[in-house]
Each structure stands twice: as structure tokens, then as C-alpha cells.
Amino acid sequence: WFNEKEDKFKIILAWALASGLGVFMGRAFYGHYFIQVVPALAILAGYSLLKIAGSNWRLVLLAFLALIFSMDLFSRISFGLLSPELISQKKYGINNFVVAGQVAEFIKQKTLPKDRLFIWGAEPEVYFYSQRAAASHYIYYYPLLYKDKKSQQARLALLTELKEAPPEYIIWVEPRVVYGPLLNYVKAGYNYLASFGRWQIWRRKRIK
């Protein structure tokens, strides 16, 4: 199919391999991580089609365009019949982005604009939706999950921030990692208020 001496093919192939290596380097294979591979593979596929087609390139191009059009039409029909909420539930589950809006509205009704929140999880959009400021500069918990010294220091810094300026509400989003000292802090200084699926809402205890 290919003449290996062709510089163009070598560049495209190297690009595809480098993109694939970029996916594997993180050792975490989330769907959006593979986006970096798509451009190189798309060009490589087009290059391959031209080589395979030879003199029949017009017929191959027509078939390829028909395939692309069919895929686009199918996706438009599939997603066009669903609301944004249903699309979100179908792709990410019922307890994610749709619930985030509900939680944010609940918080907005229960708080004043000056009140601050803290979310233990990976849902910083609640700060935006509720128009309430974060009580810590750690707006999601990913930097706090590792076992290295830097993450340990970050967890201690988080506790210090919360103790010095306690937020009115803490939202606990059923995390994959539970930080014991933080959980103890929440249970000691906050009352459980409500749940939205896997989201727990805690309100600061009032001093009598």
C-alpha cells in the first residue's frame, strides 16, 4: 500500500504513534484522552483510501462522503430527539451533571450570596450554578487523592483553610477516596441536611 520512503507517510505515522503514546503515558484511559489520536488517524485513513482507490478514487471518495453523511444524520436524529438532560443522563449517569444543577439550586435557596461552599468531589460546576464562592482554592479533589508528599501537604492545607474560614455548607459527593480527617471535621462541625442521589449536603452547626 505504501512506499516507506515517502516522507509524508512517515510524518503522519510518527504523529499517530506519538499521539497514541500520549494516551498511554497517563495510565488512565478516559474517553476524551483519545481525542488527541483522532486527527492523525483521520489523515492516515484518508491517505490509505487514496492509495487503495488508485484510479477509482472518485468512487471511493463518494462512498466515504456517503458514510460520513449517514453517521452525521444518525447522530443528529439520535441526540435531536433527546433533551440535554436526557443526553447527560445517558452518557454520564443520573447522578452527575443533571443533579449538579438541582443541588446548586437547593444551595442557592438556602444561602446568602456572601456564603461560601466546599465540595469534596469533582463537581466544581456547582459553585458556578449556585453563584457561591468556594471556601478553598481546591475546587475539585484530584490533587488531593495521591499518596505522595505533595498531596499530603495539600490535604493538610485544605483542612487549615476550612478550619480558619468554615463554609456554610459542605457537599460530599460520594468520593472514590475518603479522606478521614476531613470526614471527621465534617461530622463534628456540620449537620447532615439532605441527599440528592449520591450527593450529601451538610450544613454548619449553629453555635448556641
N, CA and C of each residue as an Amber inpcrd file, in Angstrom:
protein
   624
   0.8160000  -1.2110000   0.0000000   0.0000000   0.0000000   0.0000000
   0.8470000   1.2580000   0.0000000   1.9150000   1.2520000   0.7960000
   2.6740000   2.4770000   0.9650000   4.1170000   2.2940000   0.5200000
   4.6360000   3.3590000   0.0420000   6.0730000   3.4360000  -0.2100000
   6.7220000   4.0480000   1.0230000   7.4820000   3.2530000   1.7720000
   8.0140000   3.6980000   3.0590000   8.9950000   4.8460000   2.9170000
   9.4070000   5.1270000   1.7290000  10.3250000   6.2430000   1.5120000
   9.5950000   7.5750000   1.4280000   8.3120000   7.5110000   1.3840000
   7.5480000   8.7550000   1.2780000   7.5620000   9.4840000   2.6130000
   8.0540000  10.6950000   2.6140000   8.1680000  11.4670000   3.8530000
   6.8070000  11.7700000   4.4720000   5.8300000  12.0180000   3.6390000
   4.5100000  12.3680000   4.1640000   3.9400000  11.2400000   5.0190000
   4.0560000  10.0210000   4.5150000   3.5360000   8.8920000   5.2720000
   4.2900000   8.7210000   6.5880000   5.5870000   8.8970000   6.5570000
   6.3890000   8.7490000   7.7740000   5.9950000   9.7800000   8.8260000
   5.7420000  10.9920000   8.3740000   5.3470000  12.0490000   9.3160000
   3.9870000  11.7380000   9.9340000   3.0370000  11.3200000   9.0910000
   1.7000000  11.0050000   9.6010000   1.7580000   9.8250000  10.5670000
   2.5190000   8.7930000  10.1980000   2.6310000   7.6140000  11.0510000
   3.2850000   7.9630000  12.3850000   4.3320000   8.7800000  12.3390000
   5.0010000   9.2030000  13.5760000   4.0520000  10.0120000  14.4550000
   3.2650000  10.8450000  13.8370000   2.2750000  11.6430000  14.5700000
   1.2630000  10.7360000  15.2670000   0.7610000   9.7280000  14.5270000
  -0.2150000   8.8020000  15.1060000   0.3860000   8.0280000  16.2750000
   1.6180000   7.5560000  16.1070000   2.2770000   6.8030000  17.1750000
   2.5300000   7.6810000  18.3970000   2.9650000   8.9180000  18.1630000
   3.2140000   9.8350000  19.2800000   1.9200000  10.1630000  20.0180000
   0.8320000  10.3190000  19.2700000  -0.4620000  10.5890000  19.9020000
  -0.9170000   9.4050000  20.7410000  -0.7120000   8.2010000  20.2000000
  -1.0610000   7.0070000  20.9620000  -0.2320000   6.8770000  22.2190000
   1.0430000   7.2180000  22.1220000   1.9090000   7.1900000  23.3000000
   1.4310000   8.1850000  24.3440000   0.9500000   9.3340000  23.8830000
   0.4320000  10.3370000  24.8080000  -0.7610000   9.8320000  25.6050000
  -1.5720000   8.9780000  24.9800000  -2.7210000   8.3960000  25.6870000
  -2.2520000   7.4590000  26.7910000  -1.2410000   6.6310000  26.4860000
  -0.7960000   5.6120000  27.4320000   0.0560000   6.1750000  28.5580000
   0.6550000   7.3190000  28.3600000   1.5580000   7.8650000  29.3780000
   0.8480000   8.1520000  30.6960000  -0.4100000   8.5700000  30.6290000
  -1.1350000   8.9010000  31.8500000  -1.6430000   7.6910000  32.6080000
  -1.6400000   6.5200000  31.9570000  -2.1140000   5.2700000  32.5570000
  -3.5520000   5.3710000  33.0770000  -4.2980000   6.2870000  32.4990000
  -5.7280000   6.4230000  32.7950000  -6.4230000   6.6460000  31.4610000
  -7.3690000   5.7920000  31.1260000  -7.9020000   5.7730000  29.7730000
  -9.3430000   6.2770000  29.7230000  -9.5000000   7.5570000  30.0430000
 -10.8060000   8.1950000  29.9000000 -11.0660000   8.4710000  28.4200000
 -12.3380000   8.4570000  28.0540000 -12.6930000   8.5870000  26.6490000
 -12.1100000   9.8090000  25.9710000 -12.1540000  10.9630000  26.6520000
 -11.6940000  12.1900000  26.0000000 -10.1780000  12.2310000  25.8340000
  -9.4370000  11.3400000  26.4990000  -7.9860000  11.3050000  26.3210000
  -7.6040000  10.8480000  24.9130000  -8.5040000  10.1130000  24.2590000
  -8.2040000   9.5710000  22.9380000  -8.4310000  10.5930000  21.8220000
  -8.9470000  11.7600000  22.1650000  -9.1970000  12.7780000  21.1450000
  -7.9100000  13.1700000  20.4320000  -6.7940000  13.1810000  21.1590000
  -5.5260000  13.5810000  20.5510000  -5.0880000  12.6380000  19.4270000
  -5.6310000  11.4170000  19.4010000  -5.2540000  10.4580000  18.3640000
  -6.0840000  10.6500000  17.0960000  -7.2550000  11.2450000  17.2290000
  -8.2090000  11.3170000  16.1200000  -7.6630000  12.0470000  14.8940000
  -7.0560000  13.2440000  15.0200000  -6.5930000  13.9340000  13.8070000
  -5.6020000  13.1160000  12.9880000  -4.6210000  12.5150000  13.6660000
  -3.6160000  11.7310000  12.9450000  -4.2410000  10.5120000  12.2770000
  -5.1330000   9.8230000  12.9750000  -5.7810000   8.6500000  12.3930000
  -6.6900000   9.0320000  11.2350000  -7.3460000  10.1930000  11.3310000
  -8.2190000  10.6390000  10.2470000  -7.4170000  10.8960000   8.9690000
  -6.2810000  11.5750000   9.1240000  -5.4310000  11.8430000   7.9540000
  -4.8470000  10.5450000   7.4130000  -4.4490000   9.6550000   8.3260000
  -3.8940000   8.3660000   7.9140000  -4.9400000   7.5430000   7.1630000
  -6.1880000   7.5970000   7.6170000  -7.2640000   6.8750000   6.9400000
  -7.5120000   7.4450000   5.5480000  -7.5280000   8.7750000   5.4460000
  -7.7090000   9.3970000   4.1410000  -6.5850000   9.0660000   3.1790000
  -5.3690000   9.0820000   3.6870000  -4.2010000   8.7400000   2.8720000
  -4.3010000   7.2960000   2.3900000  -4.7550000   6.4040000   3.2900000
  -4.9010000   4.9920000   2.9310000  -5.9600000   4.8060000   1.8530000
  -7.0640000   5.5330000   1.9820000  -8.1260000   5.4250000   0.9840000
  -7.6410000   5.8270000  -0.3990000  -6.8570000   6.8880000  -0.4570000
  -6.3340000   7.3350000  -1.7500000  -5.4150000   6.2900000  -2.3620000
  -4.6250000   5.6390000  -1.5160000  -3.7170000   4.6150000  -2.0150000
  -4.4810000   3.3840000  -2.5010000  -5.5140000   3.0110000  -1.7440000
  -6.3010000   1.8340000  -2.1100000  -7.1150000   2.0890000  -3.3740000
  -7.6450000   3.2860000  -3.4840000  -8.5590000   3.6060000  -4.5820000
  -7.8760000   3.5830000  -5.9340000  -6.6750000   4.1330000  -5.9950000
  -5.9940000   4.2090000  -7.2790000  -6.7780000   5.0400000  -8.2650000
  -7.1020000   4.4590000  -9.3930000  -7.8320000   5.1980000 -10.4300000
  -9.3120000   5.3590000 -10.0850000  -9.7910000   4.5860000  -9.1130000
 -11.2070000   4.6720000  -8.7300000 -11.4090000   5.5950000  -7.5340000
 -10.5610000   6.5880000  -7.3890000 -10.6060000   7.4380000  -6.2010000
 -11.9190000   8.2000000  -6.0800000 -12.5380000   8.5320000  -7.2320000
 -13.8050000   9.2670000  -7.1680000 -14.9030000   8.4120000  -6.5260000
 -14.9410000   7.1230000  -6.8850000 -15.9430000   6.2210000  -6.3210000
 -15.7180000   6.0310000  -4.8210000 -14.4610000   5.8710000  -4.4320000
 -14.1340000   5.7050000  -3.0110000 -14.4820000   6.9700000  -2.2350000
 -14.1660000   8.1220000  -2.8110000 -14.4750000   9.3890000  -2.1510000
 -15.9780000   9.5540000  -1.9670000 -16.7450000   9.1800000  -2.9940000
 -18.2010000   9.2800000  -2.9050000 -18.7440000   8.3680000  -1.8010000
 -18.2250000   7.1420000  -1.7340000 -18.6640000   6.2070000  -0.6930000
 -18.2940000   6.7200000   0.6960000 -17.1080000   7.3010000   0.7970000
 -16.6510000   7.8310000   2.0850000 -17.5320000   8.9970000   2.5320000
 -17.8460000   9.8980000   1.6120000 -18.7110000  11.0330000   1.9460000
 -20.1090000  10.5670000   2.3370000 -20.6080000   9.5330000   1.6480000
 -21.9240000   8.9860000   1.9910000 -21.9170000   8.4030000   3.4010000
 -20.8210000   7.7400000   3.7640000 -20.7000000   7.1750000   5.1080000
 -20.6850000   8.2760000   6.1610000 -19.9000000   9.3240000   5.9080000
 -19.8180000  10.4440000   6.8530000 -21.1810000  11.1130000   7.0150000
 -21.8690000  11.3150000   5.8930000 -23.1910000  11.9440000   5.9450000
 -24.1710000  11.0810000   6.7340000 -24.1280000   9.7660000   6.5290000
 -25.0340000   8.8600000   7.2410000 -24.7720000   8.8870000   8.7380000
 -23.5000000   8.8890000   9.1310000 -23.1510000   8.9320000  10.5500000
 -23.6140000  10.2380000  11.1860000 -23.4220000  11.3360000  10.4640000
 -23.8500000  12.6360000  10.9790000 -25.3680000  12.6870000  11.1280000
 -26.0700000  12.1660000  10.1310000 -27.5310000  12.1630000  10.1760000
 -28.0310000  11.3040000  11.3330000 -27.3990000  10.1550000  11.5420000
 -27.8040000   9.2630000  12.6300000 -27.6190000   9.9320000  13.9880000
 -26.4750000  10.5980000  14.1800000 -26.2200000  11.2480000  15.4710000
 -27.1820000  12.4090000  15.7030000 -27.4930000  13.1470000  14.6310000
 -28.4260000  14.2720000  14.7770000 -29.8270000  13.7790000  15.1490000
 -30.2510000  12.6820000  14.5310000 -31.5730000  12.1390000  14.8440000
 -31.5930000  11.5790000  16.2610000 -30.5340000  10.8270000  16.6210000
 -30.4810000  10.1890000  17.9430000 -30.4900000  11.2210000  19.0520000
 -29.6030000  12.2190000  18.9490000 -29.4960000  13.2110000  20.0060000
 -30.5370000  14.3150000  19.8750000 -31.0310000  14.5290000  18.6540000
 -32.0250000  15.5760000  18.4690000 -33.3540000  15.2610000  19.1290000
 -33.6110000  13.9780000  19.3550000 -34.8660000  13.5740000  19.9830000
 -34.8010000  13.6320000  21.5010000 -33.6160000  13.8660000  22.0460000
 -33.4320000  13.8840000  23.4940000 -33.1690000  15.3010000  23.9830000
 -33.6080000  15.5770000  25.1900000 -33.2950000  16.8600000  25.8230000
 -31.8540000  16.8290000  26.3150000 -31.2510000  17.9880000  26.5710000
 -29.8820000  17.9980000  27.1190000 -29.7640000  17.1910000  28.4080000
 -30.8160000  17.2140000  29.2380000 -30.7880000  16.4590000  30.4950000
 -30.7260000  14.9620000  30.2370000 -31.5360000  14.4750000  29.2850000
 -31.5520000  13.0480000  28.9750000 -30.2500000  12.6020000  28.3270000
 -29.6710000  13.4690000  27.4990000 -28.3800000  13.1480000  26.8930000
 -27.3190000  13.0050000  27.9720000 -27.3380000  13.9190000  28.9360000
 -26.3780000  13.8620000  30.0380000 -26.5530000  12.5870000  30.8530000
 -27.8040000  12.2320000  31.1570000 -28.0600000  11.0150000  31.9240000
 -27.6220000   9.7710000  31.1600000 -27.8600000   9.7760000  29.8520000
 -27.5000000   8.6250000  29.0370000 -25.9900000   8.4360000  28.9790000
 -25.2620000   9.5280000  28.9300000 -23.8100000   9.4480000  28.7740000
 -23.0740000   9.3360000  30.1030000 -23.5350000  10.0920000  31.1190000
 -22.7710000  10.1820000  32.3640000 -23.4840000   9.5880000  33.5780000
 -24.7290000   9.1670000  33.4150000 -25.4470000   8.6140000  34.5530000
 -26.3490000   9.6510000  35.1980000 -27.2770000   9.1720000  36.0060000
 -28.3130000  10.0480000  36.5510000 -27.8060000  10.9350000  37.6730000
 -26.6930000  10.5790000  38.2900000 -26.2420000  11.3000000  39.4830000
 -25.1340000  12.3150000  39.2150000 -24.9610000  12.7360000  37.9930000
 -23.8750000  13.6650000  37.7050000 -24.3820000  15.0640000  37.3880000
 -24.2680000  15.4750000  36.1430000 -24.4550000  16.8750000  35.7990000
 -25.8870000  17.3680000  35.9920000 -26.8640000  16.5190000  35.7540000
 -28.2480000  16.9400000  35.9590000 -28.4860000  17.2280000  37.4330000
 -27.9940000  16.3420000  38.2940000 -28.1550000  16.5280000  39.7360000
 -27.3790000  17.7500000  40.2100000 -26.2640000  18.0460000  39.5690000
 -25.4700000  19.2170000  39.9620000 -26.3080000  20.4840000  39.9040000
 -27.1270000  20.6180000  38.8730000 -27.9950000  21.7850000  38.7750000
 -29.0360000  21.8300000  39.8780000 -29.5690000  20.6660000  40.2260000
 -30.5620000  20.6030000  41.3000000 -29.9350000  20.9530000  42.6470000
 -28.7400000  20.4280000  42.8880000 -28.0320000  20.7310000  44.1400000
 -27.7080000  22.2180000  44.2200000 -27.2510000  22.7770000  43.1120000
 -26.9070000  24.2000000  43.0920000 -28.1230000  25.0690000  43.3940000
 -29.2610000  24.7110000  42.8360000 -30.4850000  25.4790000  43.0910000
 -30.8950000  25.3640000  44.5570000 -30.7550000  24.1800000  45.1270000
 -31.0640000  23.9720000  46.5400000 -30.1650000  24.8450000  47.4140000
 -28.8730000  24.8460000  47.1060000 -27.9120000  25.6460000  47.8730000
 -28.2080000  27.1310000  47.7210000 -28.5490000  27.5390000  46.5230000
 -28.8190000  28.9500000  46.2620000 -30.0020000  29.4470000  47.0880000
 -31.0000000  28.5930000  47.2510000 -32.1780000  28.9720000  48.0350000
 -31.8880000  29.0010000  49.5320000 -30.9180000  28.2110000  49.9750000
 -30.6310000  28.0920000  51.4050000 -29.5570000  29.0600000  51.8960000
 -28.8800000  29.7400000  50.9970000 -27.7350000  30.5650000  51.3840000
 -27.8970000  32.0060000  50.9280000 -27.0150000  32.8390000  51.4520000
 -26.9020000  34.2230000  51.0030000 -25.7460000  34.3270000  50.0140000
 -25.7360000  35.3530000  49.1770000 -24.6480000  35.4930000  48.2010000
 -23.2550000  35.5160000  48.8230000 -23.1440000  35.9770000  50.0670000
 -21.8320000  36.0530000  50.7070000 -21.3720000  34.7010000  51.2650000
 -22.2850000  33.7430000  51.4000000 -21.9380000  32.4360000  51.9600000
 -21.0420000  31.6550000  51.0000000 -20.1980000  30.8260000  51.5880000
 -19.2680000  30.0410000  50.7810000 -19.5370000  28.5440000  50.9560000
 -19.0770000  27.7790000  49.9730000 -19.2880000  26.3310000  49.9470000
 -17.9560000  25.6130000  49.8650000 -18.0180000  24.3340000  50.2010000
 -16.8990000  23.4530000  49.8700000 -17.4730000  22.1500000  49.3410000
 -16.8830000  21.6580000  48.2570000 -17.3390000  20.4110000  47.6410000
 -16.2030000  19.4000000  47.6700000 -16.4390000  18.2710000  48.3240000
 -15.4630000  17.1800000  48.2760000 -15.8980000  16.2370000  47.1580000
 -15.2710000  16.4020000  46.0290000 -15.6290000  15.6470000  44.8460000
 -15.0340000  16.3280000  43.6270000 -15.6050000  16.0550000  42.4800000
 -15.0960000  16.6180000  41.2300000 -16.2130000  17.3280000  40.4840000
 -16.9780000  18.1210000  41.2020000 -18.1360000  18.7970000  40.6150000
 -18.0840000  20.3010000  40.8710000 -17.0510000  20.9880000  40.3930000
 -16.9280000  22.4270000  40.6670000 -17.9840000  23.2760000  39.9820000
 -18.7410000  22.6800000  39.0570000 -19.7750000  23.4660000  38.3820000
 -20.8380000  23.9630000  39.3510000 -20.9650000  23.3140000  40.5070000
 -21.9580000  23.7400000  41.4990000 -21.6460000  25.1460000  42.0020000
 -20.3670000  25.4780000  42.1220000 -20.0010000  26.8400000  42.5300000
 -20.5570000  27.8510000  41.5300000 -20.4130000  27.5180000  40.2570000
 -20.8720000  28.4290000  39.2030000 -22.3960000  28.5040000  39.1610000
 -23.0440000  27.3460000  39.1680000 -24.5040000  27.3160000  39.0910000
 -25.1560000  28.0160000  40.2800000 -24.5970000  27.8270000  41.4640000
 -25.1900000  28.4140000  42.6700000 -24.7650000  29.8610000  42.8880000
 -23.7390000  30.2920000  42.1410000 -23.1930000  31.6500000  42.2940000
 -22.6950000  31.8790000  43.7240000 -22.0690000  30.8430000  44.2730000
 -21.4800000  30.9240000  45.6020000 -19.9960000  30.6020000  45.4990000
 -19.1930000  31.3420000  46.2530000 -17.7410000  31.1890000  46.1710000
 -17.2770000  29.9180000  46.8740000 -16.1470000  29.4090000  46.4340000
 -15.5490000  28.2300000  47.0560000 -14.8040000  28.6310000  48.3180000
 -14.8830000  27.7880000  49.3400000 -14.2060000  28.0560000  50.6120000
 -12.7420000  27.6590000  50.5710000 -12.3300000  27.0000000  49.5050000
 -10.9370000  26.5770000  49.3520000 -10.5270000  26.7630000  47.9010000
  -9.2290000  26.9180000  47.6830000  -8.7930000  27.0280000  46.2900000
  -8.7040000  25.6510000  45.6260000  -8.9710000  24.5860000  46.3860000
  -9.0760000  23.2430000  45.8060000 -10.5290000  23.0310000  45.3870000
 -10.8470000  23.4240000  44.1630000 -12.2400000  23.3750000  43.7240000
 -12.6640000  21.9660000  43.3140000 -11.7230000  21.0790000  43.0910000
 -12.0360000  19.6530000  42.9630000 -10.9120000  18.8590000  43.5930000
 -11.1850000  17.5990000  43.8910000 -10.2990000  16.8760000  44.7990000
  -9.1720000  16.0860000  44.1440000  -9.0110000  16.1550000  42.8550000
  -7.9840000  15.3490000  42.1980000  -6.5690000  15.5700000  42.7530000
  -6.1430000  16.8050000  43.0020000  -4.7820000  16.9870000  43.5380000
  -4.6070000  16.4350000  44.9520000  -5.7050000  16.0680000  45.5950000
  -5.6600000  15.6260000  46.9870000  -5.7050000  14.1090000  47.1330000
  -5.7910000  13.3840000  46.0480000  -6.0500000  11.9500000  46.1210000
  -4.8070000  11.0810000  46.1610000  -3.6660000  11.6230000  45.8030000
  -2.4740000  10.7950000  45.6810000  -1.8080000  10.5620000  47.0340000
  -0.8720000   9.6390000  47.0690000  -0.2140000   9.2650000  48.3160000
   1.1630000   9.9080000  48.4760000   1.5350000  10.7820000  47.5520000
   2.8500000  11.4080000  47.6460000   2.8400000  12.5530000  48.6630000
   4.0150000  13.0800000  48.9100000   4.1760000  14.1160000  49.9290000
   3.4340000  15.3980000  49.5560000   3.4390000  15.7250000  48.2740000
   2.7830000  16.9480000  47.8250000   1.2770000  16.8920000  48.0880000
   0.6570000  15.7530000  47.8020000  -0.7810000  15.6090000  48.0490000
  -1.0860000  15.6180000  49.5390000  -0.1980000  15.0240000  50.3190000
  -0.3900000  15.0300000  51.7700000  -0.3690000  16.4570000  52.3100000
   0.5640000  17.2460000  51.8230000   0.6350000  18.6520000  52.2330000
  -0.6080000  19.4110000  51.7810000  -1.1080000  19.0810000  50.5910000
  -2.3110000  19.7430000  50.0770000  -3.5250000  19.4230000  50.9450000
  -3.6350000  18.1890000  51.4030000  -4.7620000  17.8220000  52.2640000
  -4.7130000  18.5730000  53.5930000  -3.5110000  18.7020000  54.1440000
  -3.3650000  19.4650000  55.3890000  -3.7070000  20.9360000  55.1680000
  -3.2850000  21.4720000  54.0160000  -3.5950000  22.8700000  53.6910000
  -5.0990000  23.0700000  53.5380000  -5.7670000  22.0850000  52.9530000
  -7.2240000  22.1570000  52.8060000  -7.9040000  22.2300000  54.1700000
  -7.5180000  21.3590000  55.0800000  -8.1150000  21.3720000  56.4150000
  -7.8810000  22.7010000  57.1170000  -6.6970000  23.2490000  56.9340000
  -6.3840000  24.5480000  57.5420000  -7.2950000  25.6310000  56.9950000
  -7.4910000  25.6370000  55.6830000  -8.3840000  26.6220000  55.0560000
  -9.8000000  26.5190000  55.6130000 -10.3020000  25.3090000  55.7200000
 -11.6800000  25.1190000  56.1700000 -11.8490000  25.4710000  57.6420000
 -10.8440000  25.1830000  58.4430000 -10.9410000  25.4940000  59.8690000
 -10.8330000  26.9970000  60.1310000 -10.0210000  27.6750000  59.3310000
  -9.8550000  29.1180000  59.5230000 -11.0740000  29.9020000  59.0360000
 -11.7150000  29.4100000  58.0010000 -12.9070000  30.0930000  57.4650000
 -13.9280000  29.0360000  57.0590000 -14.6670000  28.4820000  58.0270000
 -15.5980000  27.3830000  57.7410000 -16.6900000  27.7910000  56.7460000
 -16.9260000  26.9860000  55.7370000 -18.0200000  27.2730000  54.8000000
 -19.3710000  26.9890000  55.4400000 -20.4020000  27.6300000  54.9430000
 -21.7410000  27.4010000  55.4750000 -22.2560000  26.0080000  55.1200000
 -21.9000000  25.5510000  53.9410000 -22.3550000  24.2290000  53.5020000
 -21.1800000  23.4450000  52.9330000 -21.2160000  22.1480000  53.1590000
 -20.2600000  21.2300000  52.5470000 -21.0490000  20.1890000  51.7650000
 -20.6430000  19.9840000  50.5360000 -21.2810000  18.9900000  49.6760000
 -20.3140000  17.8230000  49.5150000 -20.7840000  16.6640000  49.8940000
 -19.9470000  15.4600000  49.8800000 -20.4640000  14.5590000  48.7650000
 -19.6730000  14.4340000  47.6820000 -20.1360000  13.7110000  46.5000000
 -19.5410000  12.3080000  46.4860000 -20.0610000  11.4340000  47.3000000
 -19.6900000  10.0130000  47.3610000 -18.3710000   9.7320000  46.6600000
 -17.2730000  10.1270000  47.2480000 -15.9880000  10.0430000  46.5590000
 -15.4340000   8.6320000  46.4980000 -14.5440000   8.4280000  45.5300000
 -13.8670000   7.1360000  45.4520000 -12.8010000   7.0240000  46.5370000
 -12.3600000   8.1650000  47.0660000 -11.3820000   8.1860000  48.1480000
 -11.9430000   9.0330000  49.2840000 -11.9750000   8.4770000  50.4720000
 -12.4630000   9.1990000  51.6440000 -11.2640000   9.6410000  52.4700000
 -11.1480000  10.9340000  52.6790000 -10.0780000  11.4950000  53.5000000
 -10.5980000  11.5610000  54.9290000 -10.1110000  10.6620000  55.7760000
 -10.6210000  10.5140000  57.1320000 -10.6750000  11.7850000  57.9560000
  -9.5720000  12.5390000  58.0650000  -9.6020000  13.7740000  58.8560000
 -10.6500000  14.7730000  58.3690000 -10.8580000  14.8370000  57.0610000
 -11.8860000  15.7430000  56.5370000 -13.2800000  15.2500000  56.9170000
 -13.5070000  13.9560000  56.8120000 -14.8030000  13.4000000  57.1860000
 -15.0870000  13.6470000  58.6700000 -14.0680000  13.5050000  59.5010000
 -14.2360000  13.7800000  60.9330000 -14.5740000  15.2480000  61.1750000
 -13.9210000  16.1270000  60.4120000 -14.1940000  17.5620000  60.5270000
 -15.6460000  17.8660000  60.1600000 -16.1170000  17.2440000  59.0900000
 -17.4900000  17.4760000  58.6370000 -18.4890000  16.9880000  59.6830000
 -18.2900000  15.7840000  60.1830000 -19.2400000  15.2190000  61.1470000
 -19.2410000  15.9770000  62.4730000 -18.0920000  16.5480000  62.8280000
 -18.0050000  17.2770000  64.0990000 -18.6260000  18.6680000  64.0090000
 -18.5080000  19.3110000  62.8650000 -18.9410000  20.7000000  62.7670000
 -20.1640000  20.9580000  61.9170000 -20.7440000  19.8900000  61.3470000
 -21.8540000  20.0790000  60.4140000 -22.9640000  19.0660000  60.6850000
 -24.1610000  19.4580000  60.3410000 -25.3240000  18.5760000  60.4280000
 -25.7200000  18.1170000  59.0310000 -25.9880000  16.8290000  58.9150000
 -26.4750000  16.3040000  57.6430000 -27.8420000  16.9100000  57.3470000
 -28.0320000  17.3950000  56.1210000 -29.2670000  18.0960000  55.7770000
 -30.1060000  17.3500000  54.7510000 -29.4870000  16.9260000  53.6610000
 -30.2690000  16.3080000  52.5860000 -29.3540000  15.5300000  51.6560000
 -29.9750000  14.7050000  50.8210000 -29.2430000  13.9490000  49.8080000
 -29.9250000  14.1050000  48.4620000 -29.1130000  14.1720000  47.4190000
 -29.5840000  14.1450000  46.0390000 -28.8090000  13.0190000  45.3560000
 -29.3870000  11.8210000  45.3420000 -28.6360000  10.6930000  44.8140000
 -27.4110000  10.4290000  45.6710000 -26.2480000  10.4610000  45.0520000
 -25.0070000  10.2220000  45.7910000 -24.4190000  11.5050000  46.3870000
 -25.1380000  12.5950000  46.2900000 -24.6910000  13.8770000  46.8260000
 -25.2680000  14.0830000  48.2240000 -24.4170000  14.3050000  49.2000000
 -24.8470000  14.6290000  50.5590000 -24.5750000  16.1060000  50.8420000
 -25.5430000  16.7540000  51.4590000 -25.4040000  18.1740000  51.7900000
 -25.3630000  18.3230000  53.3080000 -24.3260000  18.9950000  53.7840000
 -24.1190000  19.2120000  55.2140000 -24.1270000  20.7080000  55.5000000
 -24.8280000  21.0890000  56.5680000 -24.9160000  22.4980000  56.9640000
 -24.1430000  22.7160000  58.2660000 -23.4790000  23.8300000  58.3260000
 -22.6650000  24.1470000  59.5010000 -23.5380000  24.2510000  60.7570000
 -23.0610000  23.6760000  61.8480000 -23.7920000  23.7260000  63.1110000
 -23.8080000  25.1480000  63.6560000 -24.9460000  25.5390000  64.1730000
 -25.0830000  26.8710000  64.7580000 -24.6110000  26.8540000  66.2060000
 -23.8530000  27.8560000  66.5920000 -23.3770000  27.9720000  67.9700000
 -24.4850000  28.5700000  68.8250000 -24.8940000  27.8420000  69.8450000
 -25.9940000  28.3010000  70.7050000 -25.4860000  29.2370000  71.7910000
